[in-house]
Amino acid sequence: MKSPTIPAAAILLCAGKGTRMGETDRSKVCYDCAGVPVIRRIVANMRKGGVSRFVIVVGHRAESVMTALDGERGILYAYQKEQKGTGHATACGLRALQDIGYSGPVIVSMGDKIVSVETVRRILDGAGNPNVLCTCGVQRREDHPNGGHVMVEDGKALGIVEYADVKRALSEHRTIPLSGRTYQAEEVAATPWVNTALYRFDAAALAEALDNCGSDNAQGEIYLTDTIEYFAQKGEVSVYRVERPDELLTYSTKVELRNMSRHFLRPAHELLADHPESAEVIQRFIERYGDRKAVLARAPGRVNLMGRHIEHRGGSVNVMAVEAATVFVASPREDDVIHLANVDSAYPEGEFVLGSAAGGGTTQDWLRWLAQADVRHELENNRGSWINYVKGAAYRFRNVLDFKLCGMDVMVSGTIPVAAGLSSSSSLVVATAEALSALNCLNMTDRQFVDLCGEGEWFVGSRGGAGDHAAMRCSRAGRITHLNFKPFSIGQSVPFPSDCAVIVADSLEQSKKSEGSRDKFNARVAAYEFALMLIKRLFPDKTLVEFRDLATCGTYEQVMAMLSAMPPKITRRALLAMLPESHDRLSEIFATHADPGEYDLYGTALFGVSEIARAALAPALLAKGDLKAFGRMMKISHDGDRVSGIPFAGKGTTLAEACGAYTCSTPRIDSLCDLMNATEGVLGVLILVEKEKTDAVMDRLNREFYDRLGLPHAAFVCRPSNGSCVFY
């Protein structure tokens, strides 16, 4: 059927609060549905169906609607200040059309209904009779049980009675007047037809009808549905019957939005045609699970140029994503099972049941859940399994939601070297979160997403921050991004220097968190906590909330004096003696790792405050192109991370020039860094080089590091790439 030749307009009612969706940062109509905001899908279909002018009636979260439609042509906005019903909202939109002299056909629809192109065309054509005053869409009650009751006779609508008014009439045993007749409430309740809230009017006739609508009803509002009775008494109201569910897709809850989104997912073979770079994993998905509807989720590796080991203390990081990535092809399931297969046979298949949320959704609730015996037993029984990272993300997201997540069948592939410093494990967490978010239409903010990913990885036993996950989520191609934590926010983004390159040199010395180094990692995190607890006790006049506050609470000399006031090293027994009021908190921290004997408070704390200072300086150094200064900061940072770090704080230096002793490196990595620091063209390690010297640096790396140790060449140049994403 061809589109109508007469240009048509549409009034889309988007002012409601959408309370059943919960409190969010956006209007209900702005939720992504398979990667596209619902309101954009509505506009696109109506435009294809013959609508050329749109009036969007906004109210609650109006700015989010306008942002979602940014760039769309032919859009006018009308503001409904007070919620006085659908009739009042329509009148607000109609006035905007009258102001531009429009007097043609008008479709009126809710902003939460995606109408098919064919349905738009047919309703503009008057459902086969373009001369009638109004066309009303109806569907069977089983498809929309709470919709308004439509009384139909001889294919024409006599009027609509809202669901709430029928309920009131039934409870009060009243009759219902409609189009000059009187109906028993039971008779109206029994009609099989319900209102789809999709109408086609003549603009002038609609204005007249709205002027005759009152608010004598159960909700005290002006109902748009009252216009149907008005037109029925004057002439005719044709009926358009919605026969197929895909003609008109609607939602009121998050679960309904998720179900609606399935309509827009594409079979895997179409993803294969559009993404040849992921051909192997998509083809393996089809072989394992069939040519089902699916999404393609990608989570890249990351490089942290400045700001190591501090984001969980409230410090900032300066990061870029790399081209290497973990890729999921994921298809929704009807149950809550997550089944995983891997292109690499070294990673065996497995599955687990998501189950229901337990114990609330706060961070403390999550920590208590992780401490439960059955959770620890599950982890111990699967120690070292790659699937634990998927579980951590899935369980954490499950625990903050007020509805049950759907399961998924997943085929996984990855090009990030394992345990090589590019966070391959965290990319599994982020890819899981992206796939679950896409298939369940979670519509989370970056902050919510990043925080939950960071906490999700705690499932494997570590107690790190969310810096890696934030880098993977928020990086941009060709740029270095500054990220802040506690709370999370995206800071300044600066172009990557065009005359530089980054070389990632894999030491080929694996250190898997799930196989032993977790205790050392958590002990260092604990040292941060203990240092802050002691300094807060020693200096009660200082306002110290996060560890990062130590770096800015005074002059360099004052900060050094505060660090020197606490014991340089301390045992658990001494901590308990010095902090008697904190025994419960100390016990919680002790439980995350084996007793190291002594905690290096001074070396760890000095590294932390100095790295926080360095990370804060980084964006300005990069923005003004002072790469030598930036490279020097990178070298100092690694000096503080050496195996046998010796805290350095020379007289007259700044905090950023101190290094501390975090001692998270290895002898092999230290020797690699020493080699690079002595190489012409290297600005800083991890390895920032002058672009024209890249080949020479790579040659020396291969000859004097890999060949000398009998190792395969494992260094590569990487470029700043985009962060994680989902393809539909």
C-alpha positions as CSV (number, residue, x, y, z in Angstrom):
1,M,0.0,0.0,0.0
2,K,1.3,3.4,-0.9
3,S,1.7,6.2,1.7
4,P,-1.0,8.9,1.7
5,T,-0.4,11.7,-0.8
6,I,-1.6,14.3,1.8
7,P,1.1,15.2,4.3
8,A,0.1,14.0,7.7
9,A,1.0,15.0,11.2
10,A,1.3,13.0,14.5
11,I,0.9,14.1,18.1
12,L,2.9,11.8,20.4
13,L,2.0,11.9,24.0
14,C,5.3,11.7,26.0
15,A,4.6,13.7,29.1
16,G,3.8,10.9,31.5
17,K,6.0,9.8,34.4
18,G,6.0,6.1,33.6
19,T,5.9,5.2,37.3
20,R,5.8,1.5,36.6
21,M,9.3,1.7,35.1
22,G,10.7,3.0,38.4
23,E,12.7,6.2,39.1
24,T,15.2,6.8,36.3
25,D,17.2,9.6,34.7
26,R,15.1,9.7,31.6
27,S,11.5,9.7,30.3
28,K,9.9,6.3,29.7
29,V,9.9,6.9,25.9
30,C,13.7,7.3,25.9
31,Y,14.6,3.8,27.0
32,D,16.7,2.0,24.5
33,C,14.9,-0.9,22.7
34,A,17.5,-3.1,21.0
35,G,19.9,-0.2,20.9
36,V,17.5,2.5,19.7
37,P,15.4,4.8,21.9
38,V,11.7,3.8,21.7
39,I,10.7,7.3,20.6
40,R,13.1,7.2,17.7
41,R,11.6,3.9,16.5
42,I,8.1,5.4,16.7
43,V,9.1,8.4,14.7
44,A,11.0,6.4,12.1
45,N,8.0,4.0,11.5
46,M,5.5,6.9,11.3
47,R,7.7,8.8,8.9
48,K,7.9,5.8,6.6
49,G,4.1,5.5,6.9
50,G,3.4,9.0,5.7
51,V,3.8,11.3,8.6
52,S,6.0,14.4,7.9
53,R,5.2,16.6,11.0
54,F,5.5,15.6,14.6
55,V,4.4,17.3,17.8
56,I,6.0,15.7,20.8
57,V,4.1,16.5,24.0
58,V,6.6,16.5,26.9
59,G,6.5,17.0,30.6
60,H,8.4,14.8,33.0
61,R,12.1,14.5,32.0
62,A,11.4,16.7,28.9
63,E,15.1,17.3,28.3
64,S,15.8,13.5,27.9
65,V,13.1,13.3,25.2
66,M,14.6,16.3,23.3
67,T,18.1,14.7,23.6
68,A,16.9,11.4,22.3
69,L,15.3,13.1,19.2
70,D,18.2,15.4,18.5
71,G,18.8,15.6,14.8
72,E,15.3,14.5,13.8
73,R,13.7,16.8,11.3
74,G,10.1,18.0,11.4
75,I,9.8,18.0,15.2
76,L,7.8,20.5,17.3
77,Y,7.5,20.3,21.1
78,A,4.6,21.1,23.3
79,Y,4.9,21.3,27.1
80,Q,2.2,19.9,29.3
81,K,2.9,21.5,32.6
82,E,0.3,19.6,34.6
83,Q,-0.8,16.0,34.2
84,K,-4.5,16.6,33.4
85,G,-5.1,13.6,31.2
86,T,-4.6,12.4,27.6
87,G,-7.2,14.8,26.3
88,H,-5.4,17.8,27.8
89,A,-2.1,16.5,26.5
90,T,-3.5,16.2,23.0
91,A,-4.9,19.7,23.2
92,C,-1.4,21.0,24.1
93,G,-0.1,19.3,21.0
94,L,-2.9,20.4,18.7
95,R,-2.3,24.0,19.6
96,A,1.3,23.7,18.3
97,L,-0.1,22.4,14.9
98,Q,-2.7,25.2,14.8
99,D,0.1,27.8,15.4
100,I,1.8,26.7,12.2
101,G,-1.5,26.7,10.3
102,Y,-1.8,22.9,9.9
103,S,-5.3,21.5,9.1
104,G,-4.8,18.0,7.8
105,P,-5.0,14.5,9.2
106,V,-3.5,13.9,12.6
107,I,-2.4,10.6,14.2
108,V,-2.5,10.7,18.0
109,S,-0.6,8.0,19.8
110,M,1.2,7.3,23.1
111,G,4.9,7.6,23.2
112,D,5.3,4.0,24.5
113,K,3.8,2.4,21.4
114,I,5.8,1.3,18.3
115,V,3.3,1.2,15.5
116,S,4.2,-0.7,12.4
117,V,4.7,1.1,9.1
118,E,1.8,-0.7,7.5
119,T,-0.5,0.1,10.4
120,V,0.4,3.8,10.1
121,R,-0.5,3.8,6.4
122,R,-3.8,2.1,6.9
123,I,-5.0,4.2,9.8
124,L,-4.1,7.4,7.8
125,D,-6.3,5.9,5.1
126,G,-9.2,5.7,7.5
127,A,-8.9,1.9,7.7
128,G,-10.4,1.8,4.2
129,N,-12.8,4.8,4.6
130,P,-10.9,8.1,4.4
131,N,-14.1,10.2,4.7
132,V,-14.9,9.3,8.3
133,L,-14.2,11.7,11.1
134,C,-12.0,9.4,13.2
135,T,-10.4,6.0,13.1
136,C,-9.9,4.1,16.4
137,G,-7.6,1.2,16.8
138,V,-8.8,-1.8,18.8
139,Q,-7.5,-5.2,19.7
140,R,-8.6,-8.3,21.6
141,R,-8.7,-8.0,25.4
142,E,-6.4,-10.9,25.9
143,D,-3.6,-8.8,24.4
144,H,-4.2,-5.8,26.6
145,P,-6.4,-6.8,29.6
146,N,-6.3,-3.3,31.3
147,G,-7.2,-1.3,28.2
148,G,-10.2,0.9,27.8
149,H,-13.4,-0.9,26.8
150,V,-14.5,-0.2,23.2
151,M,-18.2,-0.7,22.4
152,V,-18.5,-1.7,18.7
153,E,-21.6,-2.1,16.6
154,D,-21.7,-2.9,12.9
155,G,-18.0,-2.3,12.6
156,K,-18.2,1.2,14.1
157,A,-17.1,2.4,17.5
158,L,-19.9,3.9,19.7
159,G,-17.5,5.0,22.5
160,I,-14.8,4.0,24.9
161,V,-15.1,3.5,28.6
162,E,-11.9,3.6,30.6
163,Y,-11.0,0.6,32.6
164,A,-11.1,2.5,35.9
165,D,-14.6,3.8,35.2
166,V,-15.9,0.3,34.4
167,K,-14.4,-1.0,37.7
168,R,-16.1,1.8,39.6
169,A,-19.5,1.2,37.8
170,L,-19.3,-2.5,38.6
171,S,-18.5,-1.9,42.3
172,E,-21.3,0.7,42.6
173,H,-23.8,-1.4,40.5
174,R,-24.3,1.6,38.2
175,T,-25.2,1.7,34.5
176,I,-23.0,3.4,31.9
177,P,-24.5,6.0,29.4
178,L,-22.8,5.9,26.0
179,S,-23.8,7.5,22.7
180,G,-27.4,8.1,23.8
181,R,-27.8,4.6,25.2
182,T,-27.6,3.0,28.6
183,Y,-25.5,-0.1,29.2
184,Q,-25.2,-2.4,32.2
185,A,-21.6,-2.3,33.6
186,E,-21.3,-6.0,33.1
187,E,-22.2,-5.6,29.4
188,V,-19.4,-3.0,28.9
189,A,-17.0,-5.2,30.8
190,A,-17.8,-8.1,28.6
191,T,-16.9,-6.4,25.3
192,P,-14.0,-8.2,23.7
193,W,-12.5,-5.1,22.2
194,V,-10.0,-2.8,24.0
195,N,-8.6,0.5,23.0
196,T,-5.1,0.6,21.5
197,A,-4.8,4.4,22.2
198,L,-4.0,4.9,18.5
199,Y,-6.2,7.3,16.6
200,R,-6.5,9.2,13.3
201,F,-8.4,12.5,13.4
202,D,-9.1,15.5,11.2
203,A,-7.3,18.4,13.0
204,A,-10.2,20.9,13.0
205,A,-12.7,18.2,14.1
206,L,-10.4,17.1,16.8
207,A,-10.2,20.7,18.2
208,E,-14.0,20.9,18.3
209,A,-14.3,17.5,20.0
210,L,-11.7,18.4,22.7
211,D,-13.6,21.6,23.5
212,N,-16.6,19.4,24.4
213,C,-14.8,17.0,26.7
214,G,-15.2,17.2,30.4
215,S,-13.5,15.6,33.4
216,D,-16.4,13.9,35.2
217,N,-14.7,10.5,35.6
218,A,-12.9,8.3,38.1
219,Q,-9.6,10.1,37.7
220,G,-10.9,13.7,37.3
221,E,-9.0,14.1,34.0
222,I,-9.8,15.0,30.4
223,Y,-9.9,11.8,28.5
224,L,-9.0,11.7,24.8
225,T,-11.2,8.6,24.6
226,D,-14.3,10.9,25.2
227,T,-13.8,12.2,21.7
228,I,-14.8,8.8,20.3
229,E,-18.3,9.1,21.7
230,Y,-18.5,12.7,20.5
231,F,-17.6,11.6,16.9
232,A,-19.9,8.6,17.1
233,Q,-22.9,10.9,17.8
234,K,-22.0,13.2,15.0
235,G,-21.2,10.8,12.2
236,E,-18.9,7.8,12.0
237,V,-15.9,6.3,13.8
238,S,-14.3,3.6,11.8
239,V,-12.4,0.8,13.6
240,Y,-9.0,-0.5,12.7
241,R,-8.5,-3.9,14.2
242,V,-5.0,-4.8,15.3
243,E,-4.7,-8.4,14.4
244,R,-1.0,-9.2,14.9
245,P,1.1,-8.4,18.0
246,D,3.9,-6.9,15.9
247,E,1.5,-4.2,14.5
248,L,1.5,-2.3,17.7
249,L,4.2,-3.0,20.3
250,T,3.8,-1.4,23.7
251,Y,5.2,-1.6,27.3
252,S,4.6,-0.3,30.8
253,T,7.2,-2.2,32.7
254,K,10.9,-3.1,32.3
255,V,9.9,-6.7,31.6
256,E,7.5,-5.7,28.9
257,L,10.2,-3.5,27.3
258,R,12.5,-6.5,27.3
259,N,9.9,-8.6,25.6
260,M,9.2,-5.9,23.1
261,S,12.9,-5.6,22.2
262,R,13.0,-9.2,21.1
263,H,11.1,-8.2,18.0
264,F,14.0,-6.1,16.8
265,L,16.8,-8.6,17.4
266,R,18.2,-10.2,14.2
267,P,19.2,-13.8,13.5
268,A,22.9,-14.6,13.8
269,H,23.4,-14.9,10.0
270,E,22.5,-11.3,9.6
271,L,25.1,-10.3,12.2
272,L,27.6,-12.4,10.3
273,A,26.9,-10.5,7.1
274,D,27.4,-7.1,8.8
275,H,30.4,-8.1,11.0
276,P,32.9,-10.1,9.0
277,E,35.6,-9.3,11.5
278,S,33.7,-11.5,14.0
279,A,33.0,-14.3,11.5
280,E,34.5,-17.1,13.4
281,V,32.7,-16.5,16.7
282,I,29.4,-15.9,15.0
283,Q,29.7,-19.0,12.8
284,R,30.6,-21.1,15.9
285,F,27.5,-19.7,17.6
286,I,25.3,-20.8,14.7
287,E,26.9,-24.3,14.8
288,R,26.5,-24.6,18.6
289,Y,23.1,-23.0,19.2
290,G,21.5,-22.5,15.7
291,D,20.7,-19.4,13.7
292,R,18.8,-17.7,16.5
293,K,18.2,-14.0,17.2
294,A,21.3,-12.7,19.0
295,V,23.4,-9.6,19.8
296,L,27.2,-9.1,19.4
297,A,28.8,-7.6,22.5
298,R,32.5,-6.4,22.5
299,A,34.7,-5.5,25.4
300,P,38.2,-4.3,24.6
301,G,41.4,-4.6,26.6
302,R,42.7,-1.4,28.2
303,V,45.9,0.4,28.8
304,N,46.2,2.6,31.9
305,L,48.8,5.3,31.1
306,M,48.7,6.9,34.5
307,G,46.8,6.1,37.7
308,R,47.6,2.6,38.8
309,H,46.3,0.8,41.9
310,I,44.4,3.9,43.1
311,E,40.9,4.0,41.6
312,H,39.5,1.9,44.4
313,R,40.9,4.6,46.8
314,G,39.1,7.4,44.9
315,G,42.0,8.3,42.6
316,S,41.6,8.9,38.9
317,V,43.0,7.1,35.9
318,N,44.1,8.1,32.4
319,V,43.2,5.3,30.0
320,M,42.7,4.1,26.5
321,A,41.1,1.0,25.1
322,V,43.0,-1.2,22.6
323,E,41.8,-3.1,19.5
324,A,42.1,-6.6,21.2
325,A,38.8,-7.6,22.7
326,T,36.5,-10.2,24.2
327,V,33.5,-10.9,22.0
328,F,30.2,-12.5,23.0
329,V,27.5,-13.7,20.6
330,A,24.5,-14.0,23.0
331,S,20.9,-15.1,22.4
332,P,18.2,-14.7,25.1
333,R,16.7,-17.8,26.8
334,E,13.2,-18.1,28.3
335,D,14.7,-19.4,31.6
336,D,17.4,-17.9,33.8
337,V,20.3,-20.2,32.8
338,I,23.5,-18.8,31.3
339,H,25.2,-21.3,29.1
340,L,28.7,-20.5,27.8
341,A,30.9,-22.0,25.1
342,N,34.3,-20.8,23.9
343,V,35.9,-20.7,20.5
344,D,39.1,-21.7,22.3
345,S,38.9,-25.3,23.4
346,A,41.2,-24.5,26.4
347,Y,38.1,-22.9,28.0
348,P,35.5,-25.7,28.6
349,E,31.8,-25.1,28.2
350,G,29.7,-24.5,31.3
351,E,26.5,-23.1,32.6
352,F,24.9,-21.8,35.8
353,V,21.5,-20.6,37.0
354,L,21.1,-16.9,37.8
355,G,18.3,-17.4,40.3
356,S,16.7,-14.6,42.2
357,A,18.3,-11.7,44.0
358,A,19.2,-12.3,47.6
359,G,19.9,-9.9,50.4
360,G,19.2,-6.5,48.7
361,G,21.3,-4.6,46.2
362,T,23.7,-2.3,48.1
363,T,27.4,-2.8,48.1
364,Q,27.3,-3.9,51.8
365,D,24.5,-6.4,50.9
366,W,26.7,-7.7,48.1
367,L,29.7,-8.1,50.4
368,R,27.6,-10.0,53.0
369,W,26.3,-12.3,50.2
370,L,29.8,-13.0,49.0
371,A,30.8,-14.0,52.5
372,Q,28.1,-16.7,52.8
373,A,29.4,-20.2,53.0
374,D,27.5,-21.5,50.0
375,V,28.8,-18.7,47.8
376,R,32.4,-19.4,49.0
377,H,31.8,-23.1,48.4
378,E,30.6,-22.5,44.8
379,L,33.7,-20.5,44.1
380,E,36.1,-23.0,45.6
381,N,34.5,-25.8,43.6
382,N,35.2,-23.9,40.4
383,R,38.5,-22.3,41.4
384,G,40.4,-21.1,38.3
385,S,37.4,-21.3,35.9
386,W,37.0,-18.5,33.4
387,I,33.2,-18.7,33.9
388,N,33.7,-17.2,37.4
389,Y,34.1,-13.8,35.9
390,V,30.8,-14.2,34.0
391,K,29.1,-15.4,37.2
392,G,30.4,-12.4,39.1
393,A,29.0,-9.8,36.7
394,A,25.7,-11.7,36.3
395,Y,25.1,-12.2,40.0
396,R,25.9,-8.6,40.8
397,F,23.6,-7.2,38.2
398,R,20.9,-9.7,39.3
399,N,21.1,-8.5,42.9
400,V,20.3,-4.8,42.1
401,L,17.3,-5.4,39.9
402,D,13.6,-5.6,40.8
403,F,12.8,-8.1,38.2
404,K,14.3,-11.5,37.1
405,L,17.0,-11.4,34.4
406,C,16.6,-13.7,31.4
407,G,19.3,-16.3,30.8
408,M,21.4,-16.4,27.6
409,D,23.3,-18.8,25.4
410,V,26.7,-17.4,24.6
411,M,29.7,-18.1,22.3
412,V,32.9,-16.4,23.4
413,S,36.1,-15.5,21.6
414,G,39.0,-13.3,22.7
415,T,42.2,-11.7,21.3
416,I,43.4,-10.1,24.6
417,P,46.5,-11.9,25.9
418,V,45.7,-13.6,29.2
419,A,47.4,-12.1,32.3
420,A,49.4,-9.7,30.3
421,G,48.3,-6.5,31.9
422,L,45.5,-5.6,29.5
423,S,42.8,-6.9,31.9
424,S,41.4,-9.9,29.9
425,S,39.5,-11.1,32.9
426,S,37.8,-7.7,33.4
427,S,36.9,-7.7,29.7
428,L,34.9,-10.9,30.4
429,V,33.0,-9.1,33.2
430,V,32.3,-6.1,30.9
431,A,31.2,-8.3,27.9
432,T,28.9,-10.2,30.2
433,A,27.4,-6.9,31.5
434,E,27.0,-5.6,28.0
435,A,25.2,-8.7,26.8
436,L,22.9,-8.9,29.8
437,S,22.1,-5.2,29.6
438,A,21.2,-5.5,25.9
439,L,19.1,-8.6,26.2
440,N,17.3,-7.3,29.3
441,C,17.0,-3.6,28.2
442,L,18.6,-2.5,31.5
443,N,19.3,1.1,30.3
444,M,21.8,1.8,33.0
445,T,23.9,4.9,33.2
446,D,27.7,4.6,32.8
447,R,28.1,5.1,36.5
448,Q,25.7,2.3,37.4
449,F,27.3,0.0,34.9
450,V,30.9,0.6,35.9
451,D,30.2,0.4,39.6
452,L,28.4,-2.9,39.2
453,C,31.1,-4.4,37.0
454,G,33.8,-3.4,39.5
455,E,31.9,-5.0,42.4
456,G,31.0,-8.0,40.3
457,E,34.6,-9.0,39.9
458,W,34.8,-9.3,43.7
459,F,33.1,-12.6,43.2
460,V,36.5,-14.2,42.2
461,G,38.0,-13.0,45.5
462,S,39.8,-9.7,44.6
463,R,38.7,-6.4,46.2
464,G,39.9,-4.0,43.4
465,G,38.2,-1.0,41.9
466,A,36.4,-0.4,38.7
467,G,39.1,1.4,36.8
468,D,39.6,-1.4,34.2
469,H,35.9,-1.7,33.6
470,A,35.5,2.1,33.3
471,A,38.3,2.2,30.8
472,M,36.6,-0.5,28.7
473,R,33.2,1.1,28.9
474,C,34.1,4.8,28.3
475,S,37.2,5.0,26.1
476,R,37.0,6.8,22.8
477,A,39.0,6.1,19.6
478,G,42.0,8.4,19.2
479,R,41.8,9.8,22.7
480,I,43.0,9.4,26.3
481,T,40.2,9.6,28.8
482,H,40.5,10.8,32.4
483,L,38.1,9.0,34.7
484,N,37.2,9.9,38.3
485,F,36.0,7.5,41.0
486,K,34.0,7.6,44.2
487,P,31.8,8.7,42.7
488,F,32.5,7.7,39.1
489,S,32.4,10.3,36.4
490,I,34.0,10.8,33.0
491,G,36.5,13.7,33.0
492,Q,38.6,15.4,30.4
493,S,39.3,13.6,27.1
494,V,42.4,14.6,25.2
495,P,43.6,13.6,21.7
496,F,46.3,11.0,21.7
497,P,49.5,12.7,20.6
498,S,50.0,12.2,16.9
499,D,53.7,11.9,17.2
500,C,53.6,9.1,19.8
501,A,52.8,5.4,19.9
502,V,52.1,3.0,22.7
503,I,53.8,-0.4,22.7
504,V,52.4,-3.1,24.9
505,A,55.1,-5.6,25.8
506,D,53.8,-8.8,27.3
507,S,56.3,-10.2,29.7
508,L,54.8,-13.7,29.2
509,E,54.8,-14.0,32.9
510,Q,51.3,-14.9,34.0
511,S,49.9,-13.9,37.4
512,K,46.3,-15.0,37.5
513,K,44.2,-13.5,40.3
514,S,42.2,-16.7,40.6
515,E,45.4,-18.8,41.1
516,G,47.4,-17.3,44.0
517,S,48.2,-13.7,43.8
518,R,44.8,-12.7,45.1
519,D,46.1,-12.7,48.7
520,K,48.9,-10.3,47.8
521,F,46.6,-8.0,45.8
522,N,44.1,-7.8,48.7
523,A,46.8,-7.3,51.3
524,R,48.0,-4.2,49.4
525,V,44.4,-2.9,49.2
526,A,44.1,-3.6,53.0
527,A,47.3,-1.6,53.6
528,Y,45.6,1.4,52.1
529,E,42.6,1.0,54.3
530,F,44.7,0.5,57.5
531,A,46.8,3.6,56.7
532,L,43.7,5.8,56.3
533,M,42.2,4.4,59.5
534,L,45.3,5.1,61.5
535,I,45.9,8.6,60.1
536,K,42.2,9.6,60.7
537,R,42.8,8.5,64.4
538,L,46.1,10.4,64.6
539,F,44.7,13.6,62.9
540,P,41.1,13.9,63.9
541,D,41.0,17.6,62.8
542,K,41.5,16.6,59.2
543,T,38.5,15.8,57.0
544,L,39.4,12.5,55.4
545,V,36.6,10.5,53.8
546,E,38.5,8.7,51.0
547,F,42.1,7.8,50.9
548,R,42.6,10.3,48.0
549,D,41.8,13.1,50.5
550,L,45.3,12.5,51.9
551,A,46.8,13.8,48.7
552,T,45.1,17.2,49.0
553,C,44.7,17.8,52.8
554,G,47.9,19.9,53.2
555,T,51.2,20.9,51.8
556,Y,53.7,18.3,50.6
557,E,55.6,18.6,53.9
558,Q,52.4,18.2,55.9
559,V,51.3,15.1,54.0
560,M,54.7,13.5,54.5
561,A,54.5,14.3,58.2
562,M,51.2,12.6,58.4
563,L,52.4,9.5,56.6
564,S,55.5,9.4,58.9
565,A,53.4,9.6,62.0
566,M,52.0,6.1,61.6
567,P,54.0,2.9,62.0
568,P,55.9,2.1,58.7
569,K,54.9,-1.5,59.0
570,I,52.4,-3.2,61.2
571,T,51.0,-6.7,62.2
572,R,47.4,-7.7,62.6
573,R,47.8,-7.9,66.3
574,A,49.2,-4.4,66.5
575,L,46.3,-3.1,64.3
576,L,43.8,-4.6,66.7
577,A,45.5,-3.0,69.6
578,M,45.7,0.5,68.0
579,L,42.2,0.4,66.6
580,P,40.0,-1.2,69.3
581,E,36.9,0.6,68.0
582,S,37.3,-0.9,64.5
583,H,37.6,-4.7,65.3
584,D,34.6,-5.6,63.2
585,R,35.8,-3.8,60.2
586,L,39.4,-5.1,60.6
587,S,38.0,-8.7,60.8
588,E,36.1,-8.1,57.5
589,I,39.3,-7.0,55.8
590,F,41.4,-9.7,57.3
591,A,39.0,-12.3,55.9
592,T,39.8,-11.2,52.3
593,H,43.4,-12.6,52.3
594,A,45.9,-14.6,54.1
595,D,48.0,-13.0,56.8
596,P,51.1,-11.4,55.2
597,G,52.9,-11.1,58.6
598,E,53.4,-7.4,58.2
599,Y,51.6,-4.7,56.1
600,D,53.8,-2.1,54.5
601,L,51.8,1.0,55.5
602,Y,54.3,3.7,54.6
603,G,55.4,2.3,51.3
604,T,51.9,1.6,50.1
605,A,50.4,4.8,51.3
606,L,53.2,7.0,49.8
607,F,52.8,5.2,46.5
608,G,49.0,5.8,46.7
609,V,49.1,9.6,47.4
610,S,51.9,10.2,44.9
611,E,50.1,8.3,42.2
612,I,46.9,10.1,42.9
613,A,48.9,13.4,42.4
614,R,50.5,12.1,39.2
615,A,47.1,11.0,37.8
616,A,45.6,14.4,38.5
617,L,48.4,16.2,36.6
618,A,48.2,13.9,33.6
619,P,45.4,15.5,31.5
620,A,47.0,19.0,31.7
621,L,50.4,17.6,30.7
622,L,48.9,15.7,27.7
623,A,46.7,18.7,26.7
624,K,49.7,21.0,26.4
625,G,51.9,18.4,24.8
626,D,54.5,18.1,27.6
627,L,55.3,14.5,26.8
628,K,58.7,14.5,28.5
629,A,57.1,15.5,31.8
630,F,54.3,13.0,31.3
631,G,56.9,10.2,30.4
632,R,58.9,11.1,33.6
633,M,55.7,10.7,35.7
634,M,55.2,7.2,34.1
635,K,58.8,6.2,35.0
636,I,58.4,7.4,38.6
637,S,55.1,5.4,38.8
638,H,56.9,2.2,37.8
639,D,59.7,2.9,40.2
640,G,57.1,2.8,43.0
641,D,55.8,-0.5,41.7
642,R,59.2,-2.3,41.6
643,V,59.6,-5.6,43.3
644,S,62.0,-4.1,45.9
645,G,60.6,-0.6,46.0
646,I,62.3,1.9,48.3
647,P,60.2,4.8,49.2
648,F,61.7,8.0,47.9
649,A,60.8,11.5,49.0
650,G,63.8,13.8,48.5
651,K,63.9,17.2,50.1
652,G,62.1,19.8,48.1
653,T,60.3,17.4,45.7
654,T,56.6,17.5,45.1
655,L,54.2,14.8,46.0
656,A,53.9,13.7,42.3
657,E,57.7,13.1,42.3
658,A,57.7,10.7,45.2
659,C,57.1,7.1,44.4
660,G,56.5,4.9,47.4
661,A,56.7,1.1,47.3
662,Y,53.6,-0.7,46.1
663,T,55.8,-3.6,44.9
664,C,53.3,-5.2,42.5
665,S,55.9,-5.8,39.7
666,T,58.1,-8.8,39.0
667,P,61.9,-9.1,38.3
668,R,61.2,-9.8,34.7
669,I,59.0,-6.7,34.2
670,D,61.5,-4.6,36.1
671,S,64.3,-5.7,33.7
672,L,62.0,-5.0,30.7
673,C,61.3,-1.5,32.0
674,D,65.0,-0.8,32.7
675,L,65.8,-1.8,29.1
676,M,63.2,0.5,27.8
677,N,64.2,3.4,30.0
678,A,67.7,3.2,28.5
679,T,66.4,3.1,24.9
680,E,66.3,6.2,22.7
681,G,62.8,7.4,21.8
682,V,61.1,5.9,24.9
683,L,59.2,8.6,26.8
684,G,57.8,6.4,29.5
685,V,56.9,2.8,30.4
686,L,54.2,1.2,29.6
687,I,55.7,2.0,26.7
688,L,55.1,5.5,25.4
689,V,57.5,6.1,22.5
690,E,58.3,8.7,19.8
691,K,56.4,7.4,16.8
692,E,59.4,7.7,14.5
693,K,61.4,5.5,16.8
694,T,58.8,2.7,17.1
695,D,60.5,0.2,14.8
696,A,63.9,0.7,16.5
697,V,62.3,0.3,20.0
698,M,60.5,-2.9,18.8
699,D,63.7,-4.3,17.4
700,R,65.6,-3.8,20.6
701,L,62.7,-5.3,22.6
702,N,62.8,-8.4,20.5
703,R,66.6,-8.8,20.5
704,E,67.5,-7.9,24.1
705,F,64.4,-9.0,25.9
706,Y,62.5,-11.8,24.2
707,D,65.4,-13.4,22.3
708,R,67.7,-13.2,25.3
709,L,65.1,-15.0,27.4
710,G,64.2,-17.5,24.7
711,L,60.6,-16.1,24.5
712,P,58.4,-15.6,21.5
713,H,58.1,-12.0,20.4
714,A,55.0,-10.6,22.2
715,A,55.1,-6.9,21.9
716,F,52.7,-5.0,19.7
717,V,51.7,-1.4,18.9
718,C,48.2,-0.4,19.9
719,R,46.0,2.5,19.1
720,P,43.4,4.2,21.3
721,S,40.1,2.5,20.3
722,N,36.4,2.8,21.2
723,G,35.1,1.3,24.4
724,S,32.7,-1.6,24.8
725,C,29.6,-1.8,22.7
726,V,26.7,-4.0,21.5
727,F,25.7,-4.6,17.9
728,Y,22.1,-5.5,17.2
